[in-house]
Amino acid sequence: MTPGKPLQSPETPGKHFETPPVSRILSGIKPTGTPHLGNYLGFLKPALGLSQTHEALYFVADFHALTTVRDPQVLRHHTLDLAAVFYALGLDFDRHMFFRQSDVPEVTELAWILSCITPLGLLERAHAYKDKKARGEEVNHGLFAYPVLMAADILIYDSTHVPVGKDQKQHLEITRDLANRFNHLYGDTLVVPQDHIEDEVATIPGLDGRKMSKSYNNCIGLFSTEKELRKSVMKIVTDSTPVEEPKNPDTCNVFALYRHFSTKQDQAAWADRYRHGGMGYGEIKQAAFEAVNREIAPFRERYFSIREDTPRLNGILEQGGAKARQVAVKVLNRVKQKVGLH
């Protein structure tokens, strides 16, 4: 399927709005770098879990990435990286949709239509815009209008649920506001999505103890080689408590990583060793490395088996984009009919 080529709807949109008969999860991830362990625990692993119980649409948010990424080769590289990552983690591409945002041009059409009913004040209150402006950083129109494109991403697929962290809930609230406003102006047309917030979103510290983030340069790469992974784990910052002294597992950066890759029984055993003393941080670092490597190694092997197969990765994205457009064109035709463009 050639991106941007007109696509005919397989159905003529009817006068009455029908909600989708499925529970449809949608989420996107920006191609701004190869994922790290924080991405894996906070987004990728939960996303794969949700795909077991919901129809899932996951997309590479390359339009969104253009607000900051200026190198086209870097954008293409990281987009293929994400396709390889989802392949490695075992997403069923036949059952679910995984695609490039930019392969579904209908989303930008809907974004423009939504922008025409979006109050300026709603965008001025968006956290990302306010934070960047407050720091005196460059604010482009893409960043300012980011919530409208995000709303279009969600609404174009009749998404029923959107996984978000508590710090991202405002974006979904804006989407809900715009969907309700459109429905009020033109009649029931758009599905008003619900949030899906995990009770405990996994957050792990980086090498320096701060939240693992590319902007802090403190990450452990998801598919680092075994040697690189061990070297990174051994660099995690710990305090200077002597080996013989008791330690607190609840404040230890290494234990914070270990607990996400180990059983409750093993966690309890190590926590007991912390509190009784006689344990060096080198021991728990080795245990953490082994636990992480045990879980990640099979995924790492699958990732490297496909990463250089560019035609196959592009094929995965194009197949997903074609399937996503089958959904998007129906919704866009419904919207256009309501506003008078059809």
KEKE-3310 file (N, C-alpha, C; in steps of 0.2 Angstrom, whole numbers, plus 5000, padded with zeros to 4 digits):
npx = (5004:5003:5008:4997:4990:4973:4960:4947:4932:4926:4913:4898:4896:4884:4869:4868:4877:4887:4894:4910:4911:4920:4933:4944:4961:4973:4989:5003:5021:5035:5048:5061:5073:5083:5074:5075:5077:5068:5058:5054:5048:5039:5031:5031:5031:5018:5010:5011:5005:4992:4988:4984:4971:4964:4958:4972:4980:4995:5006:5020:5025:5028:5025:5023:5036:5043:5042:5054:5064:5076:5084:5082:5087:5090:5077:5071:5079:5076:5062:5062:5069:5059:5049:5057:5058:5045:5042:5052:5047:5036:5023:5008:5006:4996:4985:4984:4986:5000:5009:5016:5012:5012:5008:4995:4986:4974:4973:4979:4970:4959:4964:4965:4951:4947:4955:4948:4938:4944:4947:4958:4963:4962:4973:4983:4984:4990:5001:5014:5017:5016:5027:5038:5038:5039:5052:5059:5062:5062:5047:5037:5024:5020:5022:5014:5001:5001:4992:4980:4983:4986:4974:4967:4974:4969:4955:4952:4952:4941:4944:4942:4949:4963:4979:4987:4999:4998:5003:5001:4988:4981:4982:4973:4961:4959:4957:4945:4937:4937:4931:4918:4914:4913:4903:4893:4891:4888:4881:4880:4895:4909:4918:4920:4934:4940:4951:4965:4972:4986:4987:4999:5012:5027:5042:5059:5075:5088:5106:5111:5103:5092:5076:5075:5080:5082:5085:5093:5104:5106:5103:5099:5101:5088:5091:5105:5120:5125:5137:5138:5126:5129:5140:5133:5124:5132:5137:5127:5122:5126:5124:5137:5137:5145:5150:5147:5137:5119:5107:5095:5083:5073:5077:5087:5094:5098:5091:5078:5078:5080:5069:5059:5061:5061:5055:5043:5047:5061:5064:5060:5070:5082:5079:5079:5093:5098:5094:5100:5113:5131:5131:5137:5135:5139:5136:5121:5120:5126:5116:5105:5109:5109:5095:5089:5095:5091:5077:5077:5086:5080:5072:5081:5089:5079:5077:5089:5089:5081:5083:5092:5085:5078:5068:5059:5055:5049:5039:5031:5027:5020:5010:5002:4999:4990:4979:4976:4971:4960:4951:4952:4948:4934:4930:4934:4926:4914:4915:4917:4905:4897:4901:4899:4908:4906)
npy = (4994:5011:5025:5038:5036:5037:5029:5018:5017:5002:5001:5011:5025:5026:5034:5033:5032:5019:5011:5003:4985:4980:4979:4991:4994:5007:5014:5024:5026:5036:5037:5040:5035:5020:5008:5007:4999:5005:5009:4997:4991:5001:5003:4994:4980:4980:4984:4973:4964:4968:4966:4953:4952:4962:4970:4977:4992:4998:5011:5018:5034:5044:5056:5064:5064:5073:5085:5087:5079:5080:5074:5065:5052:5047:5046:5037:5026:5024:5021:5009:5002:5001:4993:4981:4979:4976:4965:4956:4955:4948:4952:4949:4951:4948:4947:4959:4977:4985:4999:5013:5029:5039:5032:5032:5043:5049:5052:5065:5073:5072:5078:5091:5095:5093:5103:5114:5115:5117:5125:5139:5141:5129:5122:5130:5127:5115:5103:5100:5110:5121:5119:5118:5131:5138:5135:5142:5137:5133:5134:5126:5126:5113:5107:5114:5111:5098:5091:5090:5083:5071:5068:5065:5054:5045:5045:5042:5029:5023:5021:5013:5012:5019:5017:5025:5035:5042:5055:5058:5059:5071:5073:5064:5068:5080:5074:5068:5079:5085:5076:5075:5088:5089:5079:5085:5096:5091:5079:5062:5055:5052:5040:5041:5039:5029:5030:5020:5016:5009:5001:5002:5009:5004:5011:5013:5017:5025:5023:5033:5034:5043:5044:5033:5039:5045:5058:5060:5053:5040:5027:5009:4999:4991:4980:4978:4970:4954:4956:4970:4973:4968:4976:4988:4987:4985:4997:5005:5017:5016:5017:5021:5011:5000:4982:4974:4980:4983:4985:4995:4988:4995:5007:5006:5007:4996:4985:4990:4988:4975:4969:4969:4959:4947:4934:4934:4927:4926:4940:4942:4935:4941:4954:4951:4947:4960:4967:4960:4962:4960:4958:4962:4976:4972:4959:4959:4966:4957:4947:4955:4958:4944:4941:4950:4948:4934:4936:4944:4939:4929:4938:4947:4939:4937:4950:4954:4945:4950:4963:4969:4966:4975:4976:4966:4972:4984:4979:4973:4985:4991:4982:4983:4997:4997:4989:4997:5009:5004:5005:5018:5025:5023:5030:5043:5046:5046:5057:5067:5067:5072:5085:5091:5089:5079)
npz = (5000:4995:5005:5007:4996:4989:4998:4996:5005:5012:5016:5014:5024:5036:5042:5056:5071:5076:5089:5091:5091:5099:5112:5111:5111:5111:5107:5106:5102:5102:5089:5095:5099:5102:5112:5131:5147:5155:5146:5142:5154:5158:5147:5135:5140:5147:5137:5128:5136:5137:5124:5124:5129:5123:5107:5099:5094:5090:5087:5078:5082:5071:5065:5077:5082:5073:5079:5086:5081:5068:5059:5045:5042:5055:5060:5052:5055:5069:5068:5061:5071:5081:5075:5075:5088:5093:5086:5091:5104:5102:5097:5090:5074:5065:5071:5078:5075:5070:5066:5055:5060:5050:5039:5038:5032:5034:5047:5048:5041:5050:5061:5057:5055:5068:5074:5070:5079:5091:5106:5109:5121:5127:5122:5126:5140:5140:5147:5142:5132:5141:5150:5142:5137:5149:5152:5143:5131:5113:5106:5094:5082:5080:5092:5100:5094:5097:5106:5098:5087:5093:5098:5087:5083:5092:5090:5077:5075:5082:5095:5111:5123:5131:5136:5148:5158:5174:5173:5160:5158:5156:5142:5137:5142:5135:5123:5125:5128:5116:5108:5114:5112:5097:5095:5101:5093:5081:5082:5087:5083:5086:5095:5112:5121:5135:5149:5153:5166:5174:5190:5196:5188:5181:5186:5185:5192:5184:5179:5187:5198:5196:5187:5174:5159:5142:5141:5152:5150:5156:5154:5152:5139:5131:5122:5124:5123:5131:5138:5138:5145:5158:5162:5162:5173:5183:5185:5192:5203:5221:5239:5252:5262:5273:5269:5280:5287:5290:5277:5267:5257:5251:5247:5238:5223:5215:5219:5216:5202:5201:5207:5198:5189:5195:5206:5219:5230:5229:5230:5243:5250:5246:5252:5265:5267:5265:5276:5287:5285:5280:5267:5251:5239:5226:5225:5224:5213:5203:5204:5200:5187:5181:5183:5174:5162:5160:5157:5146:5136:5127:5119:5114:5106:5096:5091:5085:5075:5066:5064:5054:5043:5033:5022:5027:5039:5035:5028:5038:5044:5034:5031:5043:5042:5031:5036:5047:5040:5034:5045:5049:5037:5037:5049:5046:5034:5040:5049:5039:5032:5042:5044:5032:5022:5013)
capx = (5000:5007:5006:4994:4985:4966:4958:4939:4929:4922:4906:4896:4895:4877:4867:4868:4883:4888:4900:4914:4909:4926:4937:4950:4966:4977:4994:5009:5027:5039:5054:5067:5079:5081:5071:5079:5073:5062:5053:5051:5044:5034:5026:5031:5028:5011:5007:5010:5000:4985:4986:4981:4964:4960:4961:4977:4983:5001:5009:5026:5022:5034:5023:5025:5043:5045:5043:5061:5069:5078:5088:5078:5090:5089:5070:5069:5082:5072:5056:5063:5070:5053:5046:5060:5057:5038:5043:5056:5043:5031:5016:5005:5004:4990:4979:4984:4989:5006:5010:5018:5007:5012:5006:4988:4985:4967:4974:4980:4964:4954:4967:4963:4944:4947:4958:4943:4933:4948:4948:4965:4964:4963:4980:4988:4984:4993:5007:5020:5018:5018:5033:5043:5038:5042:5060:5062:5064:5059:5040:5035:5017:5019:5022:5008:4995:5002:4986:4975:4985:4985:4966:4965:4977:4965:4948:4952:4952:4936:4948:4938:4953:4970:4983:4991:5002:4995:5006:4999:4981:4978:4981:4967:4956:4958:4954:4938:4934:4936:4926:4912:4912:4911:4897:4888:4890:4886:4878:4885:4900:4915:4919:4923:4938:4941:4958:4967:4978:4988:4988:5006:5016:5034:5047:5065:5080:5094:5112:5113:5098:5086:5072:5079:5078:5087:5088:5098:5109:5107:5099:5102:5098:5084:5094:5112:5123:5126:5143:5136:5121:5132:5144:5129:5121:5138:5138:5122:5125:5124:5127:5144:5137:5150:5147:5144:5131:5112:5105:5088:5082:5068:5080:5092:5093:5099:5085:5073:5078:5080:5062:5054:5063:5062:5049:5042:5051:5068:5064:5060:5076:5087:5078:5081:5100:5100:5092:5104:5120:5135:5130:5140:5131:5142:5132:5115:5121:5126:5109:5101:5111:5107:5088:5087:5097:5087:5071:5078:5090:5077:5070:5087:5090:5074:5078:5095:5088:5077:5085:5095:5081:5074:5062:5054:5052:5045:5033:5027:5024:5015:5004:4999:4996:4984:4974:4973:4968:4953:4947:4952:4944:4927:4928:4934:4920:4908:4916:4916:4898:4893:4903:4897:4913:4904)
capy = (5000:5017:5030:5044:5034:5037:5022:5018:5014:4996:5002:5018:5027:5027:5040:5032:5030:5013:5010:4997:4980:4977:4983:4992:4998:5011:5018:5026:5027:5040:5034:5045:5031:5013:5008:5005:4995:5009:5009:4990:4990:5006:5003:4988:4974:4981:4984:4966:4960:4971:4963:4946:4953:4967:4971:4982:4996:5001:5014:5022:5041:5048:5063:5067:5064:5078:5091:5087:5075:5084:5070:5060:5045:5045:5045:5030:5020:5022:5018:5002:4999:4999:4987:4975:4977:4973:4958:4952:4954:4943:4955:4945:4956:4946:4948:4966:4982:4989:5003:5020:5035:5043:5028:5033:5051:5051:5055:5072:5076:5073:5083:5098:5096:5094:5109:5120:5116:5117:5132:5141:5141:5122:5121:5134:5124:5108:5103:5100:5117:5126:5117:5120:5138:5141:5134:5147:5133:5134:5131:5126:5125:5106:5105:5118:5108:5091:5087:5089:5077:5065:5066:5062:5047:5040:5045:5040:5021:5022:5017:5013:5013:5022:5016:5032:5036:5048:5061:5059:5059:5077:5073:5060:5072:5084:5070:5067:5085:5087:5071:5077:5094:5087:5075:5090:5101:5087:5073:5056:5053:5049:5036:5045:5034:5029:5029:5013:5017:5004:5003:5003:5009:5002:5016:5011:5022:5024:5022:5038:5035:5047:5040:5031:5043:5046:5065:5060:5048:5036:5021:5003:4998:4985:4974:4978:4963:4952:4960:4977:4973:4967:4982:4994:4985:4986:5005:5008:5020:5013:5021:5018:5007:4994:4976:4971:4984:4982:4990:4996:4987:4999:5014:5004:5007:4990:4981:4993:4985:4967:4966:4969:4953:4941:4931:4937:4923:4928:4947:4942:4932:4946:4959:4948:4948:4967:4969:4957:4964:4955:4957:4968:4978:4968:4952:4960:4968:4951:4944:4959:4956:4938:4941:4954:4944:4928:4938:4948:4936:4927:4944:4950:4935:4938:4957:4954:4940:4953:4970:4971:4964:4981:4974:4963:4977:4989:4975:4973:4992:4993:4978:4986:5003:4995:4987:5003:5013:5001:5007:5025:5028:5023:5035:5050:5047:5047:5064:5072:5068:5076:5092:5094:5088:5073)
capz = (5000:4995:5009:5004:4990:4991:4999:4996:5011:5010:5018:5014:5031:5037:5046:5063:5073:5079:5093:5089:5095:5103:5117:5107:5115:5106:5110:5101:5105:5097:5087:5097:5101:5104:5119:5136:5151:5158:5141:5142:5160:5158:5141:5131:5143:5148:5130:5126:5141:5135:5118:5126:5131:5119:5101:5100:5089:5092:5081:5078:5081:5068:5065:5083:5082:5069:5083:5089:5077:5062:5054:5042:5043:5062:5061:5048:5059:5075:5066:5060:5078:5085:5072:5077:5095:5094:5083:5096:5110:5101:5096:5084:5069:5061:5076:5080:5070:5071:5060:5056:5060:5044:5034:5038:5031:5037:5054:5048:5039:5056:5065:5054:5057:5075:5076:5069:5085:5097:5109:5110:5128:5129:5120:5131:5146:5140:5151:5138:5130:5147:5153:5138:5137:5155:5152:5138:5125:5107:5105:5087:5081:5081:5099:5102:5092:5098:5108:5093:5083:5098:5099:5080:5083:5096:5088:5070:5075:5087:5101:5117:5129:5130:5142:5150:5165:5177:5171:5153:5158:5153:5135:5135:5144:5130:5117:5127:5127:5108:5105:5116:5108:5091:5095:5103:5087:5074:5083:5089:5078:5088:5101:5118:5124:5142:5150:5156:5170:5178:5197:5197:5182:5183:5185:5188:5192:5179:5182:5192:5203:5193:5183:5168:5153:5137:5142:5157:5148:5162:5152:5151:5133:5131:5119:5125:5123:5138:5141:5139:5151:5165:5163:5164:5179:5188:5186:5195:5209:5227:5244:5254:5268:5273:5268:5286:5290:5287:5272:5266:5250:5248:5245:5234:5216:5211:5221:5212:5196:5202:5209:5192:5185:5200:5210:5226:5235:5228:5232:5250:5252:5246:5256:5272:5267:5265:5283:5291:5284:5278:5260:5247:5233:5221:5225:5222:5206:5199:5204:5195:5180:5179:5182:5168:5156:5159:5154:5140:5131:5121:5115:5111:5100:5090:5089:5081:5070:5061:5064:5048:5037:5031:5018:5031:5044:5031:5026:5044:5045:5028:5032:5048:5040:5027:5040:5051:5036:5033:5050:5049:5032:5039:5054:5043:5030:5045:5051:5034:5031:5047:5044:5026:5017:5009)
cpx = (5004:5004:5003:4989:4978:4964:4950:4937:4925:4915:4904:4894:4887:4875:4868:4874:4883:4894:4904:4912:4914:4929:4943:4955:4971:4983:5000:5015:5032:5046:5060:5073:5077:5079:5076:5074:5067:5057:5049:5046:5038:5028:5026:5029:5021:5007:5006:5005:4993:4983:4983:4974:4960:4962:4966:4979:4989:5004:5015:5024:5027:5032:5025:5032:5046:5046:5050:5066:5070:5082:5084:5081:5089:5081:5068:5073:5078:5065:5057:5065:5064:5049:5050:5059:5050:5038:5047:5052:5037:5024:5014:5002:4998:4984:4978:4987:4995:5009:5013:5012:5007:5009:4998:4986:4979:4968:4975:4974:4959:4957:4965:4956:4943:4949:4953:4938:4937:4949:4955:4967:4966:4970:4985:4989:4988:5000:5014:5022:5020:5025:5039:5044:5041:5050:5063:5064:5060:5052:5038:5027:5016:5018:5015:5001:4996:4996:4981:4977:4985:4978:4964:4968:4972:4958:4947:4951:4946:4939:4943:4942:4960:4974:4987:4993:4998:4997:5004:4991:4977:4977:4975:4961:4954:4955:4947:4934:4932:4931:4919:4909:4910:4904:4891:4886:4887:4882:4883:4889:4906:4915:4923:4927:4938:4948:4959:4973:4980:4989:4995:5011:5023:5038:5053:5070:5085:5100:5114:5108:5091:5082:5076:5076:5083:5090:5093:5104:5111:5104:5103:5098:5094:5088:5102:5114:5124:5131:5141:5131:5124:5136:5139:5126:5126:5139:5133:5124:5122:5127:5134:5143:5141:5146:5144:5138:5125:5111:5098:5086:5077:5071:5086:5090:5094:5093:5079:5072:5077:5073:5057:5056:5064:5055:5049:5046:5058:5069:5064:5067:5082:5086:5080:5089:5102:5099:5097:5111:5124:5134:5133:5135:5133:5138:5125:5115:5122:5120:5104:5102:5108:5099:5086:5089:5093:5080:5072:5082:5086:5074:5075:5089:5086:5075:5084:5094:5084:5079:5088:5091:5076:5068:5056:5051:5047:5038:5028:5023:5018:5009:4999:4995:4990:4978:4971:4969:4961:4948:4946:4948:4936:4925:4929:4929:4914:4909:4914:4909:4895:4895:4901:4903:4911:4896)
cpy = (5006:5022:5036:5042:5034:5030:5023:5014:5008:4996:5010:5020:5028:5033:5039:5030:5024:5012:5003:4991:4976:4982:4985:4997:5001:5014:5019:5027:5031:5037:5039:5041:5024:5012:5005:5001:4998:5009:5002:4989:4994:5005:4997:4982:4975:4981:4977:4962:4962:4967:4956:4946:4958:4967:4977:4985:4999:5004:5018:5030:5045:5055:5067:5069:5070:5085:5092:5084:5079:5080:5065:5052:5042:5043:5038:5024:5019:5019:5011:4998:4996:4993:4981:4973:4974:4966:4954:4951:4950:4946:4951:4950:4954:4947:4955:4970:4985:4993:5010:5025:5038:5039:5029:5041:5053:5054:5063:5076:5077:5078:5090:5099:5097:5101:5115:5120:5116:5124:5133:5140:5134:5120:5124:5131:5117:5109:5104:5107:5122:5125:5119:5128:5141:5140:5139:5143:5135:5130:5131:5125:5117:5104:5108:5114:5100:5087:5086:5083:5070:5063:5063:5055:5042:5040:5042:5032:5019:5018:5018:5014:5015:5021:5022:5031:5041:5054:5063:5060:5065:5077:5069:5064:5077:5081:5069:5073:5087:5082:5073:5083:5093:5084:5080:5095:5097:5081:5067:5054:5049:5045:5040:5039:5035:5028:5022:5015:5011:5006:5005:5003:5008:5008:5013:5016:5020:5023:5027:5039:5039:5042:5039:5035:5044:5053:5065:5056:5043:5029:5015:5000:4991:4979:4975:4970:4961:4955:4967:4978:4973:4973:4988:4993:4986:4993:5008:5010:5017:5018:5018:5014:5001:4987:4973:4974:4982:4987:4990:4994:4992:5006:5012:5004:5000:4985:4984:4990:4978:4965:4966:4963:4947:4940:4935:4934:4925:4935:4947:4940:4937:4952:4957:4949:4955:4969:4966:4959:4958:4953:4964:4970:4974:4962:4954:4963:4962:4948:4948:4958:4950:4937:4944:4950:4938:4930:4940:4944:4933:4932:4947:4946:4936:4945:4957:4950:4944:4960:4973:4969:4970:4980:4971:4968:4982:4985:4974:4980:4993:4988:4981:4992:5002:4993:4993:5008:5010:5004:5015:5028:5028:5029:5042:5051:5049:5055:5069:5073:5072:5083:5095:5093:5082:5075)
cpz = (5000:5000:5005:4999:4993:4992:5000:5002:5009:5012:5017:5021:5031:5041:5053:5065:5077:5083:5091:5094:5099:5108:5113:5110:5109:5110:5105:5105:5100:5096:5089:5100:5103:5111:5124:5141:5154:5153:5141:5148:5160:5153:5137:5134:5144:5142:5127:5130:5139:5128:5118:5127:5127:5112:5101:5094:5092:5086:5083:5077:5078:5066:5071:5084:5079:5073:5086:5084:5070:5057:5051:5042:5050:5063:5058:5052:5065:5074:5065:5067:5081:5082:5074:5084:5096:5091:5088:5102:5109:5099:5090:5079:5065:5065:5077:5074:5073:5065:5061:5056:5053:5038:5033:5038:5033:5043:5054:5046:5046:5060:5063:5056:5064:5078:5075:5075:5091:5100:5110:5117:5131:5127:5124:5138:5146:5143:5147:5135:5135:5149:5149:5137:5143:5156:5147:5132:5119:5107:5098:5087:5082:5088:5102:5101:5093:5101:5103:5089:5087:5098:5092:5080:5086:5093:5081:5070:5080:5093:5107:5123:5127:5136:5143:5157:5168:5175:5164:5153:5155:5145:5133:5137:5139:5124:5119:5126:5120:5105:5107:5113:5101:5091:5097:5097:5082:5076:5084:5083:5080:5095:5106:5122:5132:5143:5153:5159:5174:5185:5199:5191:5184:5181:5189:5187:5186:5183:5188:5198:5201:5189:5177:5162:5149:5138:5147:5156:5153:5160:5152:5145:5134:5128:5119:5125:5130:5142:5143:5145:5157:5167:5165:5171:5185:5190:5190:5202:5216:5233:5247:5260:5267:5272:5274:5289:5286:5282:5271:5259:5247:5245:5240:5227:5212:5213:5217:5205:5197:5204:5203:5188:5190:5203:5217:5231:5235:5231:5240:5253:5252:5251:5263:5272:5268:5273:5288:5291:5282:5270:5256:5241:5227:5220:5222:5214:5201:5199:5199:5188:5177:5178:5176:5162:5155:5155:5147:5135:5126:5116:5111:5105:5094:5087:5084:5075:5064:5059:5057:5042:5036:5027:5023:5036:5041:5029:5032:5045:5040:5029:5037:5046:5036:5031:5044:5046:5034:5039:5050:5043:5034:5044:5050:5038:5034:5047:5045:5032:5036:5046:5037:5021:5012:5008)
residu = (MET:THR:PRO:GLY:LYS:PRO:LEU:GLN:SER:PRO:GLU:THR:PRO:GLY:LYS:HIS:PHE:GLU:THR:PRO:PRO:VAL:SER:ARG:ILE:LEU:SER:GLY:ILE:LYS:PRO:THR:GLY:THR:PRO:HIS:LEU:GLY:ASN:TYR:LEU:GLY:PHE:LEU:LYS:PRO:ALA:LEU:GLY:LEU:SER:GLN:THR:HIS:GLU:ALA:LEU:TYR:PHE:VAL:ALA:ASP:PHE:HIS:ALA:LEU:THR:THR:VAL:ARG:ASP:PRO:GLN:VAL:LEU:ARG:HIS:HIS:THR:LEU:ASP:LEU:ALA:ALA:VAL:PHE:TYR:ALA:LEU:GLY:LEU:ASP:PHE:ASP:ARG:HIS:MET:PHE:PHE:ARG:GLN:SER:ASP:VAL:PRO:GLU:VAL:THR:GLU:LEU:ALA:TRP:ILE:LEU:SER:CYS:ILE:THR:PRO:LEU:GLY:LEU:LEU:GLU:ARG:ALA:HIS:ALA:TYR:LYS:ASP:LYS:LYS:ALA:ARG:GLY:GLU:GLU:VAL:ASN:HIS:GLY:LEU:PHE:ALA:TYR:PRO:VAL:LEU:MET:ALA:ALA:ASP:ILE:LEU:ILE:TYR:ASP:SER:THR:HIS:VAL:PRO:VAL:GLY:LYS:ASP:GLN:LYS:GLN:HIS:LEU:GLU:ILE:THR:ARG:ASP:LEU:ALA:ASN:ARG:PHE:ASN:HIS:LEU:TYR:GLY:ASP:THR:LEU:VAL:VAL:PRO:GLN:ASP:HIS:ILE:GLU:ASP:GLU:VAL:ALA:THR:ILE:PRO:GLY:LEU:ASP:GLY:ARG:LYS:MET:SER:LYS:SER:TYR:ASN:ASN:CYS:ILE:GLY:LEU:PHE:SER:THR:GLU:LYS:GLU:LEU:ARG:LYS:SER:VAL:MET:LYS:ILE:VAL:THR:ASP:SER:THR:PRO:VAL:GLU:GLU:PRO:LYS:ASN:PRO:ASP:THR:CYS:ASN:VAL:PHE:ALA:LEU:TYR:ARG:HIS:PHE:SER:THR:LYS:GLN:ASP:GLN:ALA:ALA:TRP:ALA:ASP:ARG:TYR:ARG:HIS:GLY:GLY:MET:GLY:TYR:GLY:GLU:ILE:LYS:GLN:ALA:ALA:PHE:GLU:ALA:VAL:ASN:ARG:GLU:ILE:ALA:PRO:PHE:ARG:GLU:ARG:TYR:PHE:SER:ILE:ARG:GLU:ASP:THR:PRO:ARG:LEU:ASN:GLY:ILE:LEU:GLU:GLN:GLY:GLY:ALA:LYS:ALA:ARG:GLN:VAL:ALA:VAL:LYS:VAL:LEU:ASN:ARG:VAL:LYS:GLN:LYS:VAL:GLY:LEU:HIS)
# end
